[in-house]
Amino acid sequence: MFDPNIFSDLAKKMTDALPQNLQIMKQDMEKQFKSVLQTTFNKLDLVTREEFDAQNEVLAHTRQMVEELEKRVSAVESKCGIAPPNNATAEIKANMNPQDSQ
């Protein structure tokens, strides 16, 4: 999910910020900080930017395909004299992306 060095670097920065009298326990605290950070980030169920961008591209491509298919279906319905159901396209779009309809 993340580069493990991120946790090590963050833990090191946190221990470096400790007061001088606590520097004796530096290594132990650094390990503890790293462990807590890893556990917390794993619970967040995050994705990398690359994964997000890839899924975003897939979604954009899928939406484009759906729009093209809608046009083709409309053209076929027009040729056959079939009227589409009331608000069918709007209902489908609302179900696909509920946050756009808010």
Secondary structure, 3 states (H helix, E strand, C coil): CCCHHHHHHHHHHHHHCCCHHHHHHHHHHHHHHHHHHHHHHHHCCCCCHHHHHHHHHHHHHHHHHHHHHHHHHHHHHHHHCCCCCCCHHHHHHHHHCHHHHC
